[in-house]
């Protein structure tokens, strides 16, 4: 087990290194010049050259890459062109907002998906199943920004019971934190939950059709026990995989929802970095997102062994 | 073991959530008030974009200046009514008979937010910092040969040639702020601010900047204990927050919402014509737009009323020159009307058939994308086939800089003196003459006007230059948009300004 984790970690380092090369190349290939952008239309050649030199952009790309990756190895991701602040600080400042939203949304998603998916699989082709299908189809189809705005208008303006946007750190008041989190978490969670519902339904259906389920029923187990011990447990493995992917996706920021709820997370940071061609911030953010994916994949794999004793990593 | 790992993960998440963003944790409510009593609560302003950096000499972002306006001071400030310049850190000024030496008398008893006293050395340091480092505002001090402190309260500026617009150059906006001597070495000015303005920077966090009242402020205010700027980029969210009282002020108002807000009693909304202008420009190096008749055809082909209505829902004034009516530099000249017949004739006379135009616009400024639809329809009538090219702003600027376009639409914001409106855009070697317009007579007129110290003669020179610019269609001017801002009914003493400067010095809450 420990050997497995070490092996996977080494692999992850290699992958991250590859990601760093690709990200660096892509970021610099995108048309647009951060210095021109910083100066706007009021362009002055002298100022332009001075700023380019100060940002190190006059160096050859290879030199720039090794400068960047060298510092990154010791935890220094450089300084934002846009704000002049260290990239690591910019990321850390926004990590809490992103973690809160991602975790809140995934909880909402699971609360929706597990019961809904289970019922629609067990009561297949019943009105409950059709209801679940319609709900999940709607959840996937409704654009997030529209649902977000509707929720703001309903709960923020007309009912006036929830704050219409903004993020409050957990440390400044858990109650406030939760109140502000509710609307965005539901907005994102409904979409993720709708996707998850379909996976829960199909993997439960599959488990229901397996021989071991028939055997369990044949030996006279009550239906509740059959579901709990045999069906759900087996159906969980693919669901965990998809939940992991969803979580990793949410951790890399949900830009649209962040904009609607003025929720200052990593998604907005990355969007701003793209718009202002803020190379250091963009590189740092993408590297972090890659890290999230690798970490969550590792956790998901380890979770398999717990859920299914047949899987072993020794 | 497995459970405990899960618990550890959740705990780590909670910890991270509680640590980060804590920079905004300073509660400014209830702290002592400003110079004239103050203590009247914290005003919360919802702005639509995030300030990039707080160094007034380095940033070009409007969002940053919304904050900096309240933190820093300049030597002089524009009066919002007629844009004459009024004393601020300088109380009096005079020029030598050859107009090449300006002497500024400085205000006494002013203190920076760090407690140090303001004097002539700070002015010399600030302007030299801009010049020596080629910072974003360096072009404003191009005419300066030398700046020196004559004594503690007197600054002398020597010029290479007369600059009748010097007050505008050093006082238009807070890009020319005065910092304490050595500030750039002692502070990270990107994230810290040491000004003399009515408010001090208290805390920054993602999406929020908090200011507290400067108790030692030299002016009459402030009357609130602090100001918090919150970034709310979605207008629906900003307006909902304004209605529910969560914020007191916002400028994040889509023009199509103005009418419904005017009927809303929980909100005060005001509009005022701005000094900004939006225009279309064609590439003089690319046929067929190198032909004056083709450009004239475009000028006659456009329905400016329809363009303005579509882009701004009526919250703008059509104008065929850059400077809005109301300014003393306004020149009433409008030779074009929407005349597709005339446009077709001109096109025919020029021998152009099957004209194609790529019109470059950017979603950074959605009004250009909207206006482009009308421009396309207008010009189709005339026989010019327009393809609309929507680019992100970085790519847009890149293409503009390399001259890779047929035509584009954009705006210039916040100019006050005609030099800023016309010079760099229309002189042959002007640094912002992307369209490559080069008319010797226009350049001569603009250069003369730049150094003419008699104001009436200067106006006359600019009028002549503008007539040529409009006749040659270097720019096709379209409209001056309104400034639109809204605030809660309990906000008083706020003045909406044509230059979009947002100053909360005199604002009171709960009146």
Interface residues (C-beta under 8 A of the other chain):
Chain A: X30 X31 X32 X33 X34 X36 X37 X38 X39 X40 X41 X42 X43 X44 X45 X46 X47 X49 X50 X51 X82 X83 X84 X85 X90 X92 X93 X94 X95 X96 X97 X99 X100 X103 X149 X152 X153 X156 X157 X160 X163 X164 X165 X166 X167 X169 X170 X171 X172 X177 X259 X260 X261 X262 X264 X269 X272 X275 X276 X277 X306
Chain B: X2 X13 X14 X16 X17 X18 X19 X20 X21 X22 X23 X24 X25 X50 X52 X53 X55 X58 X60 X133 X134 X135 X136 X138 X139 X188 X190 X191 X205 X206 X207 X230 X231 X232 X233 X234 X236 X237 X240 X241 X243 X244 X246 X364 X392 X393 X394 X395 X397 X398 X400 X401 X410 X412 X424 X431 X432
